[in-house]
């Protein structure tokens, strides 16, 4: 009996396997749907190289307009005598002091096809020679057109044909959470792209520049990235990478870029006038704290306190005095001293502004003629 069952075992197994194969390959023979639960799943199709999977299109659009900067300057060396021998010091002091060359790295963005580039002032400050290296391998010595230390920007010019240019974003305001990429030359490695998001906008009072309105990003920015491009996901320029906050010297996810509209305005002013012309009233101010507001009989802390004036400056001539509280400029409420300074800086020199002032509890109005901000002082 056992032998009989054993002889039937293999034919039964083979028959079952054949039945399963027929069901899988030819379900319609048995009246089953053509696509049964036994059908193999289709192969996974990956999205194309665009959108959230890849930003190569954006990088390819912007990267050719980002150049590497190599600067050199002559540094005099201290002469303490040959080999430091004090017996030869008198002789050595009569010789010309030797000098050495110091090199630095940075980045720049080509913004006009006629050869104008924008970078940071600290990248090219005191440089004897500025070499621009393009992504396509071409190189050129750049001419320094002008600088604006108060925004840490500088304008360069090179003479090369068929220059690629960056596309400027037309969006008036960037948003926190937007994807951005930083393009530059970190540590001299060559053009490098890093990605992150906008962490914040309108950052100021950082003590980096006189005029601050930074875009903050966590895209990695390192030494050599200064002056490079911060672009959006469409490859449009939204800022010039400028600085990082770091306790180690390397990127810690807190970088700052100058917004493209501000940078473009500075560049056009330098090209047209040789420097940036800003409005100026000649006042030094301090914040209106809650204690000061209470002492002045104010409920709100909107306004700024005049702590000093340039003698015979615009505000002095208009009649302002130390201790006055400026509440409004041209009927616009004063949020902070930096806000007021930026508002005055945008005013055309020679134009007039109306100042609403509180003096000894009495509201007063003054008319001041905007002057030209000096290149030094506050």
The 8 nearest C-alpha neighbors of each residue, nearest first, counted from 0:
[[1, 3, 2, 4, 5, 6, 7, 8],
 [2, 0, 4, 3, 5, 6, 7, 8],
 [3, 1, 5, 0, 4, 6, 7, 8],
 [2, 4, 0, 6, 1, 5, 7, 8],
 [5, 3, 7, 1, 6, 2, 8, 0],
 [6, 4, 2, 8, 7, 3, 1, 9],
 [5, 7, 3, 4, 8, 2, 9, 10],
 [6, 8, 4, 5, 10, 9, 11, 3],
 [9, 7, 5, 11, 6, 10, 4, 12],
 [8, 10, 12, 11, 7, 13, 6, 5],
 [9, 11, 13, 12, 8, 7, 14, 6],
 [12, 10, 14, 8, 9, 13, 15, 7],
 [13, 11, 9, 15, 14, 10, 16, 8],
 [14, 12, 10, 16, 15, 11, 9, 17],
 [13, 15, 11, 17, 12, 16, 10, 18],
 [16, 14, 18, 12, 13, 17, 11, 19],
 [15, 17, 13, 19, 18, 14, 20, 12],
 [16, 18, 20, 14, 15, 19, 13, 21],
 [19, 17, 15, 21, 20, 16, 14, 22],
 [18, 20, 22, 16, 21, 17, 23, 15],
 [19, 21, 17, 23, 18, 22, 24, 16],
 [20, 22, 18, 25, 24, 23, 19, 17],
 [23, 21, 26, 19, 20, 25, 24, 18],
 [24, 22, 20, 21, 37, 25, 26, 19],
 [23, 25, 21, 22, 20, 26, 38, 19],
 [26, 24, 21, 27, 22, 28, 23, 33],
 [27, 25, 22, 31, 28, 29, 33, 23],
 [26, 28, 30, 31, 29, 25, 33, 32],
 [29, 27, 26, 30, 25, 31, 22, 21],
 [28, 30, 27, 31, 26, 22, 25, 21],
 [29, 31, 27, 28, 26, 32, 33, 25],
 [30, 32, 26, 27, 29, 33, 35, 28],
 [33, 31, 34, 35, 27, 26, 30, 29],
 [32, 34, 27, 26, 35, 31, 25, 30],
 [35, 33, 32, 38, 36, 37, 26, 31],
 [34, 36, 37, 32, 38, 33, 31, 26],
 [35, 37, 38, 34, 39, 23, 32, 40],
 [38, 36, 35, 23, 39, 34, 22, 24],
 [37, 39, 36, 35, 34, 40, 23, 24],
 [40, 38, 41, 37, 36, 42, 34, 23],
 [41, 39, 38, 42, 43, 37, 36, 34],
 [42, 40, 39, 43, 44, 38, 34, 45],
 [41, 43, 44, 40, 39, 45, 38, 46],
 [44, 42, 45, 41, 40, 46, 39, 47],
 [43, 45, 42, 46, 41, 47, 40, 48],
 [46, 44, 43, 47, 48, 52, 42, 49],
 [47, 45, 44, 48, 52, 49, 50, 51],
 [46, 48, 49, 45, 52, 50, 53, 44],
 [49, 47, 53, 52, 46, 50, 55, 54],
 [50, 48, 53, 47, 52, 54, 51, 56],
 [51, 49, 52, 53, 54, 48, 47, 232],
 [50, 52, 53, 49, 54, 48, 232, 46],
 [53, 51, 50, 49, 48, 54, 46, 47],
 [54, 52, 49, 48, 55, 51, 50, 56],
 [53, 55, 57, 56, 49, 58, 50, 232],
 [54, 56, 58, 57, 53, 59, 49, 48],
 [57, 55, 59, 54, 58, 60, 49, 234],
 [58, 56, 234, 233, 60, 54, 55, 59],
 [57, 59, 55, 61, 60, 62, 56, 234],
 [60, 58, 56, 57, 62, 61, 55, 63],
 [59, 61, 57, 58, 234, 62, 56, 63],
 [60, 62, 58, 234, 59, 63, 165, 64],
 [61, 63, 65, 64, 58, 59, 60, 182],
 [64, 62, 65, 134, 61, 163, 59, 60],
 [65, 63, 164, 109, 163, 62, 165, 108],
 [66, 64, 108, 62, 63, 107, 109, 227],
 [67, 65, 133, 107, 106, 132, 108, 64],
 [66, 68, 106, 132, 131, 184, 105, 107],
 [69, 67, 105, 131, 106, 104, 130, 70],
 [68, 70, 104, 130, 129, 103, 131, 105],
 [71, 69, 129, 103, 102, 128, 126, 130],
 [72, 70, 102, 101, 128, 126, 127, 100],
 [73, 71, 127, 126, 101, 100, 74, 102],
 [72, 74, 100, 99, 101, 98, 75, 71],
 [73, 75, 99, 98, 100, 76, 72, 101],
 [76, 74, 98, 97, 99, 73, 77, 96],
 [77, 75, 98, 97, 78, 96, 74, 99],
 [76, 78, 79, 75, 96, 97, 98, 80],
 [79, 77, 80, 96, 76, 92, 91, 97],
 [80, 78, 83, 77, 88, 81, 91, 92],
 [81, 79, 88, 91, 83, 78, 84, 87],
 [80, 82, 83, 84, 91, 87, 79, 88],
 [83, 81, 84, 80, 79, 85, 87, 78],
 [82, 84, 80, 81, 79, 85, 88, 87],
 [83, 85, 82, 86, 87, 80, 81, 88],
 [86, 84, 88, 87, 83, 80, 79, 89],
 [85, 87, 84, 88, 89, 80, 90, 83],
 [86, 88, 85, 90, 84, 89, 80, 91],
 [89, 87, 80, 91, 85, 90, 86, 92],
 [90, 88, 92, 91, 87, 93, 86, 80],
 [89, 91, 88, 87, 93, 92, 94, 80],
 [90, 92, 80, 88, 94, 93, 89, 87],
 [93, 91, 89, 94, 90, 88, 78, 80],
 [92, 94, 91, 90, 95, 89, 88, 96],
 [95, 93, 91, 92, 96, 90, 78, 97],
 [96, 94, 97, 93, 92, 91, 78, 98],
 [95, 97, 78, 94, 76, 98, 77, 75],
 [98, 96, 76, 75, 95, 99, 78, 77],
 [99, 97, 75, 76, 74, 96, 73, 100],
 [98, 100, 74, 73, 75, 101, 76, 97],
 [99, 101, 73, 72, 74, 71, 102, 98],
 [100, 102, 72, 71, 73, 99, 74, 103],
 [103, 101, 71, 70, 100, 72, 69, 104],
 [102, 104, 70, 69, 71, 101, 105, 122],
 [105, 103, 69, 223, 68, 70, 187, 102],
 [104, 106, 223, 68, 225, 224, 122, 67],
 [105, 107, 67, 227, 226, 68, 183, 66],
 [106, 108, 118, 226, 227, 66, 117, 65],
 [107, 109, 65, 116, 117, 64, 227, 110],
 [110, 108, 116, 64, 164, 111, 115, 165],
 [109, 111, 164, 165, 116, 115, 108, 112],
 [112, 110, 115, 113, 114, 164, 109, 116],
 [111, 113, 162, 114, 164, 163, 110, 161],
 [114, 112, 111, 115, 162, 158, 160, 157],
 [113, 115, 157, 156, 112, 111, 158, 116],
 [116, 114, 156, 111, 155, 109, 110, 113],
 [117, 115, 109, 155, 108, 110, 154, 156],
 [118, 116, 154, 108, 107, 153, 155, 109],
 [117, 119, 226, 107, 153, 152, 154, 120],
 [120, 118, 152, 226, 122, 151, 121, 153],
 [119, 121, 152, 151, 153, 122, 123, 124],
 [120, 122, 124, 119, 123, 151, 152, 148],
 [123, 121, 119, 120, 124, 105, 225, 118],
 [122, 124, 126, 121, 120, 125, 70, 119],
 [123, 125, 121, 126, 120, 122, 146, 119],
 [126, 124, 123, 127, 72, 121, 71, 122],
 [125, 127, 72, 123, 124, 128, 71, 70],
 [128, 126, 72, 71, 125, 129, 73, 70],
 [127, 129, 71, 126, 70, 130, 72, 140],
 [130, 128, 70, 141, 140, 69, 131, 126],
 [129, 131, 140, 69, 68, 139, 141, 70],
 [130, 132, 68, 139, 138, 67, 140, 141],
 [133, 131, 138, 67, 66, 137, 68, 130],
 [134, 132, 66, 137, 135, 136, 138, 131],
 [133, 135, 136, 63, 66, 132, 65, 137],
 [136, 134, 133, 137, 63, 132, 138, 66],
 [137, 135, 134, 133, 138, 132, 66, 131],
 [136, 138, 133, 135, 132, 139, 134, 131],
 [139, 137, 132, 131, 133, 136, 130, 140],
 [140, 138, 131, 130, 141, 157, 132, 137],
 [139, 141, 130, 129, 131, 157, 142, 138],
 [142, 140, 157, 156, 129, 130, 155, 139],
 [141, 143, 156, 155, 144, 157, 140, 129],
 [142, 144, 155, 145, 154, 141, 156, 153],
 [145, 143, 155, 154, 142, 156, 270, 273],
 [146, 144, 154, 143, 153, 269, 273, 274],
 [145, 147, 153, 152, 120, 148, 154, 274],
 [146, 148, 152, 149, 151, 150, 153, 275],
 [147, 149, 151, 150, 120, 146, 152, 208],
 [150, 148, 209, 147, 208, 151, 210, 152],
 [149, 151, 148, 152, 208, 210, 147, 209],
 [152, 150, 148, 120, 119, 149, 147, 121],
 [153, 151, 119, 120, 147, 150, 118, 146],
 [154, 152, 146, 120, 118, 119, 145, 117],
 [153, 155, 117, 144, 145, 116, 266, 146],
 [156, 154, 143, 116, 144, 142, 115, 141],
 [157, 155, 115, 114, 142, 141, 116, 143],
 [156, 158, 141, 114, 159, 139, 142, 140],
 [157, 159, 114, 156, 160, 139, 113, 141],
 [158, 160, 157, 162, 161, 114, 139, 113],
 [161, 159, 162, 158, 113, 112, 114, 163],
 [162, 160, 163, 159, 112, 113, 114, 164],
 [161, 163, 112, 160, 164, 159, 114, 113],
 [164, 162, 64, 63, 161, 112, 165, 109],
 [165, 163, 64, 110, 109, 111, 112, 162],
 [164, 166, 64, 110, 61, 109, 167, 236],
 [165, 167, 235, 236, 168, 164, 61, 234],
 [168, 166, 236, 235, 165, 169, 237, 259],
 [167, 169, 235, 170, 236, 237, 166, 259],
 [168, 170, 171, 167, 235, 237, 172, 260],
 [171, 169, 168, 172, 173, 237, 167, 260],
 [172, 170, 169, 173, 168, 260, 237, 259],
 [173, 171, 170, 174, 200, 169, 258, 237],
 [172, 174, 170, 175, 171, 200, 177, 197],
 [175, 173, 177, 176, 172, 197, 200, 199],
 [174, 176, 197, 199, 198, 177, 173, 200],
 [175, 177, 197, 196, 174, 178, 198, 199],
 [178, 176, 196, 197, 175, 174, 179, 173],
 [177, 179, 196, 195, 232, 231, 176, 197],
 [180, 178, 231, 196, 195, 230, 194, 232],
 [181, 179, 194, 230, 193, 229, 195, 218],
 [180, 182, 229, 193, 192, 228, 218, 194],
 [183, 181, 192, 228, 191, 227, 229, 180],
 [184, 182, 224, 227, 190, 106, 191, 185],
 [183, 185, 190, 189, 223, 224, 187, 191],
 [186, 184, 223, 224, 222, 187, 221, 188],
 [185, 187, 223, 188, 222, 184, 221, 104],
 [186, 188, 185, 189, 184, 104, 223, 105],
 [189, 187, 186, 185, 184, 190, 191, 223],
 [190, 188, 184, 187, 191, 185, 67, 183],
 [189, 191, 184, 183, 182, 188, 192, 67],
 [190, 192, 183, 182, 184, 189, 193, 185],
 [193, 191, 182, 181, 180, 194, 183, 190],
 [194, 192, 181, 180, 218, 219, 191, 182],
 [195, 193, 180, 218, 179, 181, 192, 219],
 [196, 194, 218, 217, 179, 178, 180, 216],
 [195, 197, 178, 179, 177, 176, 216, 198],
 [196, 198, 216, 175, 176, 177, 199, 215],
 [197, 199, 216, 215, 175, 196, 176, 217],
 [200, 198, 215, 175, 197, 214, 201, 216],
 [201, 199, 214, 202, 215, 213, 175, 198],
 [200, 202, 212, 213, 214, 203, 199, 211],
 [201, 203, 213, 212, 200, 214, 211, 215],
 [204, 202, 211, 205, 212, 201, 213, 206],
 [203, 205, 206, 211, 202, 337, 207, 208],
 [206, 204, 203, 207, 202, 208, 211, 213],
 [205, 207, 204, 208, 209, 203, 211, 210],
 [206, 208, 205, 209, 211, 204, 242, 210],
 [209, 207, 210, 149, 150, 211, 206, 151],
 [208, 210, 149, 211, 150, 207, 206, 148],
 [211, 209, 208, 150, 149, 212, 341, 337],
 [210, 212, 203, 208, 213, 209, 202, 150],
 [213, 211, 201, 202, 203, 257, 210, 214],
 [214, 212, 202, 257, 201, 256, 255, 211],
 [213, 215, 200, 256, 255, 199, 201, 257],
 [216, 214, 255, 199, 198, 254, 197, 200],
 [217, 215, 197, 198, 254, 218, 196, 253],
 [216, 218, 252, 253, 195, 219, 196, 254],
 [219, 217, 195, 194, 216, 193, 181, 220],
 [218, 220, 250, 193, 217, 252, 221, 194],
 [221, 219, 250, 224, 254, 218, 243, 181],
 [222, 220, 185, 224, 250, 249, 223, 219],
 [221, 223, 185, 224, 186, 225, 220, 105],
 [222, 224, 105, 185, 184, 104, 186, 225],
 [223, 225, 183, 185, 184, 227, 221, 222],
 [226, 224, 241, 240, 105, 223, 227, 106],
 [225, 227, 118, 106, 119, 107, 240, 239],
 [228, 226, 106, 183, 107, 240, 224, 225],
 [229, 227, 239, 182, 181, 240, 230, 238],
 [228, 230, 181, 238, 180, 237, 239, 236],
 [231, 229, 236, 235, 180, 237, 234, 179],
 [230, 232, 179, 233, 234, 235, 178, 180],
 [231, 233, 234, 57, 178, 179, 54, 230],
 [234, 232, 57, 231, 235, 230, 56, 54],
 [233, 235, 57, 61, 231, 230, 232, 60],
 [234, 236, 168, 166, 230, 167, 231, 233],
 [237, 235, 230, 167, 168, 238, 166, 229],
 [236, 238, 259, 230, 168, 229, 258, 235],
 [237, 239, 258, 259, 229, 257, 256, 236],
 [238, 240, 256, 257, 228, 226, 227, 229],
 [241, 239, 256, 225, 227, 226, 228, 255],
 [240, 242, 225, 256, 255, 226, 239, 119],
 [241, 243, 255, 254, 240, 225, 244, 256],
 [244, 242, 254, 253, 255, 245, 220, 250],
 [243, 245, 253, 254, 242, 246, 251, 250],
 [244, 246, 248, 247, 251, 243, 249, 250],
 [245, 247, 248, 244, 249, 251, 250, 243],
 [246, 248, 245, 249, 250, 251, 244, 243],
 [247, 249, 245, 246, 250, 221, 222, 244],
 [250, 248, 247, 221, 245, 251, 222, 246],
 [249, 251, 219, 221, 252, 220, 245, 243],
 [252, 250, 253, 245, 249, 244, 219, 217],
 [251, 253, 217, 250, 219, 254, 218, 216],
 [254, 252, 217, 244, 251, 243, 216, 215],
 [255, 253, 243, 216, 215, 242, 217, 220],
 [254, 256, 215, 242, 214, 213, 241, 243],
 [255, 257, 240, 239, 214, 241, 238, 213],
 [256, 258, 239, 238, 213, 259, 214, 240],
 [259, 257, 238, 261, 260, 237, 256, 262],
 [258, 260, 238, 237, 262, 261, 263, 257],
 [261, 259, 263, 262, 258, 264, 237, 238],
 [262, 260, 264, 263, 259, 258, 265, 257],
 [263, 261, 259, 265, 260, 264, 266, 258],
 [262, 264, 266, 260, 265, 261, 259, 267],
 [265, 263, 261, 267, 266, 262, 268, 260],
 [264, 266, 268, 262, 263, 267, 269, 275],
 [265, 267, 263, 269, 268, 264, 270, 154],
 [266, 268, 270, 264, 269, 265, 271, 263],
 [269, 267, 271, 265, 275, 266, 270, 272],
 [268, 270, 273, 274, 266, 272, 267, 271],
 [271, 269, 267, 268, 273, 272, 266, 144],
 [270, 272, 268, 269, 267, 273, 274, 266],
 [273, 271, 269, 274, 268, 270, 275, 276],
 [272, 274, 269, 270, 145, 271, 268, 275],
 [275, 273, 269, 272, 268, 145, 276, 147],
 [274, 276, 268, 269, 265, 277, 147, 272],
 [277, 275, 274, 371, 278, 372, 268, 348],
 [278, 276, 344, 372, 371, 345, 275, 279],
 [277, 279, 344, 371, 348, 346, 343, 372],
 [280, 278, 372, 370, 371, 369, 281, 344],
 [281, 279, 313, 314, 282, 369, 370, 312],
 [280, 282, 309, 312, 279, 308, 314, 313],
 [283, 281, 308, 280, 307, 309, 284, 314],
 [282, 284, 307, 306, 308, 305, 281, 285],
 [285, 283, 305, 306, 304, 303, 282, 336],
 [284, 286, 304, 303, 306, 287, 305, 336],
 [287, 285, 303, 288, 304, 336, 335, 284],
 [288, 286, 303, 300, 291, 304, 302, 292],
 [289, 287, 291, 290, 286, 292, 300, 293],
 [288, 290, 292, 291, 300, 293, 287, 299],
 [291, 289, 293, 288, 292, 294, 287, 295],
 [292, 290, 294, 288, 293, 289, 287, 295],
 [293, 291, 297, 289, 295, 290, 294, 300],
 [292, 294, 296, 290, 291, 295, 297, 289],
 [293, 295, 291, 292, 296, 290, 297, 289],
 [296, 294, 292, 293, 297, 291, 360, 359],
 [295, 297, 293, 294, 292, 298, 360, 291],
 [298, 296, 292, 295, 293, 299, 300, 294],
 [297, 299, 296, 292, 300, 293, 289, 301],
 [300, 298, 301, 297, 292, 289, 302, 293],
 [301, 299, 287, 292, 289, 288, 302, 298],
 [302, 300, 299, 334, 333, 326, 287, 303],
 [301, 303, 326, 333, 325, 287, 300, 334],
 [304, 302, 287, 286, 325, 324, 285, 336],
 [303, 305, 324, 285, 284, 323, 287, 306],
 [306, 304, 284, 321, 322, 323, 307, 283],
 [305, 307, 284, 321, 283, 304, 322, 285],
 [308, 306, 283, 321, 305, 282, 284, 309],
 [309, 307, 282, 281, 283, 310, 315, 321],
 [308, 310, 312, 281, 311, 282, 315, 307],
 [309, 311, 312, 308, 315, 316, 281, 313],
 [312, 310, 315, 316, 309, 313, 314, 308],
 [311, 313, 309, 315, 281, 310, 314, 316],
 [312, 314, 280, 316, 315, 368, 367, 281],
 [313, 315, 317, 280, 316, 319, 312, 367],
 [316, 314, 312, 318, 319, 317, 311, 313],
 [315, 317, 313, 318, 314, 311, 312, 319],
 [318, 316, 314, 367, 315, 319, 366, 313],
 [319, 317, 315, 316, 314, 320, 365, 367],
 [320, 318, 315, 314, 317, 323, 321, 316],
 [319, 321, 323, 322, 318, 315, 305, 308],
 [322, 320, 305, 306, 307, 323, 308, 319],
 [323, 321, 305, 304, 306, 320, 324, 358],
 [322, 324, 358, 305, 321, 357, 304, 320],
 [323, 325, 304, 357, 356, 303, 326, 305],
 [326, 324, 356, 303, 302, 327, 355, 304],
 [327, 325, 302, 355, 356, 333, 324, 332],
 [326, 328, 332, 355, 331, 330, 333, 354],
 [327, 329, 354, 331, 330, 353, 355, 332],
 [328, 330, 353, 331, 352, 354, 327, 355],
 [331, 329, 328, 327, 332, 353, 355, 354],
 [332, 330, 327, 328, 329, 333, 326, 334],
 [333, 331, 327, 326, 334, 330, 328, 301],
 [332, 334, 302, 327, 335, 326, 301, 339],
 [333, 335, 301, 338, 332, 302, 336, 339],
 [336, 334, 338, 337, 333, 339, 303, 286],
 [335, 337, 339, 338, 303, 340, 284, 286],
 [338, 336, 340, 339, 335, 341, 210, 204],
 [337, 339, 335, 341, 336, 340, 334, 342],
 [340, 338, 342, 336, 337, 341, 333, 343],
 [339, 341, 337, 343, 342, 338, 344, 336],
 [342, 340, 344, 338, 339, 343, 337, 345],
 [343, 341, 339, 340, 345, 344, 338, 346],
 [342, 344, 346, 340, 345, 278, 341, 279],
 [345, 343, 278, 277, 341, 342, 346, 340],
 [344, 346, 343, 342, 278, 341, 277, 347],
 [347, 345, 343, 278, 344, 348, 342, 350],
 [346, 348, 350, 278, 349, 345, 369, 277],
 [349, 347, 369, 370, 278, 350, 371, 346],
 [350, 348, 369, 368, 370, 347, 351, 371],
 [349, 351, 348, 369, 347, 368, 352, 346],
 [350, 352, 368, 367, 369, 366, 349, 353],
 [353, 351, 367, 366, 329, 354, 368, 328],
 [352, 354, 366, 329, 328, 365, 367, 355],
 [353, 355, 328, 365, 364, 327, 356, 366],
 [356, 354, 364, 327, 326, 363, 325, 328],
 [355, 357, 325, 363, 324, 326, 362, 364],
 [356, 358, 362, 324, 361, 323, 360, 363],
 [359, 357, 323, 361, 360, 356, 362, 324],
 [360, 358, 361, 357, 295, 323, 362, 322],
 [359, 361, 358, 357, 295, 362, 296, 297],
 [362, 360, 358, 357, 359, 363, 356, 295],
 [361, 363, 357, 356, 358, 360, 364, 355],
 [362, 364, 356, 355, 357, 361, 365, 358],
 [365, 363, 355, 354, 356, 353, 366, 362],
 [364, 366, 354, 353, 317, 367, 355, 363],
 [365, 367, 353, 352, 317, 354, 351, 368],
 [368, 366, 317, 352, 351, 313, 314, 369],
 [369, 367, 351, 350, 349, 313, 370, 352],
 [368, 370, 348, 349, 350, 279, 278, 351],
 [371, 369, 279, 348, 278, 349, 280, 313],
 [372, 370, 278, 279, 348, 277, 373, 276],
 [371, 373, 279, 277, 278, 370, 374, 276],
 [374, 372, 375, 371, 376, 279, 377, 277],
 [373, 375, 372, 376, 149, 377, 148, 147],
 [376, 374, 373, 377, 372, 149, 148, 209],
 [375, 377, 373, 374, 372, 281, 309, 283],
 [376, 375, 283, 281, 282, 373, 372, 209]]
